[in-house]
Amino acid sequence: MLRAMVFLAKGDIERFKQVIELGRTDYRDVLWQAEYECGEEQLYDFNKTFHELKLMGK
């Protein structure tokens, strides 16, 4: 869950706070937005680390 929240915030503290509130309402919305990016096909699986998903530089 935390990885999905960090990913959605994209470094913006205010957005991170909004995502936390969204997670308090329904954590599935956070996971759906992060993993599917509002589409039908799953792009990410945040059960994996950022390194495993190749979202981090070396």
Legacy VTK file of the C-alpha trace (Angstrom):
# vtk DataFile Version 3.0
C-alpha trace
ASCII
DATASET POLYDATA
POINTS 58 float
0.000 0.000 0.000
2.751 2.431 0.933
4.590 1.853 -2.361
1.382 2.591 -4.269
0.867 5.802 -2.273
4.433 6.987 -2.845
4.132 6.192 -6.540
0.888 8.147 -6.906
2.243 11.175 -5.030
5.196 11.500 -7.431
7.174 13.495 -4.866
4.377 15.966 -4.048
3.725 16.115 -0.288
0.233 17.599 -0.703
-0.692 14.873 -3.194
0.718 12.281 -0.757
-1.629 13.608 1.950
-4.564 13.339 -0.475
-3.613 9.766 -1.331
-3.416 8.883 2.373
-6.961 10.208 2.847
-8.135 8.229 -0.169
-6.554 5.128 1.370
-8.436 5.704 4.595
-11.693 5.782 2.651
-11.010 2.756 0.449
-7.514 1.328 0.001
-8.634 -0.433 -3.196
-8.967 2.928 -4.943
-5.312 3.679 -4.188
-4.145 0.319 -5.488
-6.307 0.546 -8.603
-5.084 4.042 -9.489
-1.439 3.099 -8.948
-1.408 -0.350 -10.526
-3.789 0.220 -13.394
-3.374 3.979 -13.932
-7.112 4.216 -14.679
-7.018 1.614 -17.436
-8.076 -1.971 -17.930
-4.609 -3.537 -18.043
-2.527 -3.902 -14.884
0.757 -2.032 -15.388
2.329 -2.534 -11.950
2.101 -4.902 -9.007
3.025 -3.028 -5.851
3.471 -6.283 -3.970
6.887 -6.017 -5.664
9.560 -3.470 -4.767
10.306 -0.379 -6.848
13.542 -2.095 -7.937
11.680 -5.201 -9.067
9.270 -2.996 -11.012
12.221 -1.088 -12.512
10.881 2.206 -11.171
14.167 3.108 -9.452
17.439 4.100 -11.033
20.634 2.261 -10.243
LINES 1 59
58 0 1 2 3 4 5 6 7 8 9 10 11 12 13 14 15 16 17 18 19 20 21 22 23 24 25 26 27 28 29 30 31 32 33 34 35 36 37 38 39 40 41 42 43 44 45 46 47 48 49 50 51 52 53 54 55 56 57
